[in-house]
């Protein structure tokens, strides 16, 4: 994992993420540790993933929800499952709107 192109904020957040999903770090904890808004934390995580190709995953199962650095294929598949489900639901919703009959006014 290279951190050459990361800015100071990205590096700071990346350093707060645990390796592996045994103890993921919840969003609220990242907000407390950084002093940032939850929106800024999520946006920074998104940049780390999309722009810098960092393998960051999230798990949403209580009580072990939070963000982590993916270390193996099992963790990768767990992190991908909710994203895949969300894509499917959004595609179904877009298709329903596309095919909906509109009232003429």
Buried (B, 14 or more C-beta within 10 A) or exposed (E): EEEEEBEEBBEBBBEBBBEEBEEBBBBEBBBEEBEBEEEBBBEBBEBBBEEBEBBBBBBEEEEEBBBBBBBEEEBEEBBEEBEEEEEEEEEEEEEEEEEEEEEEE
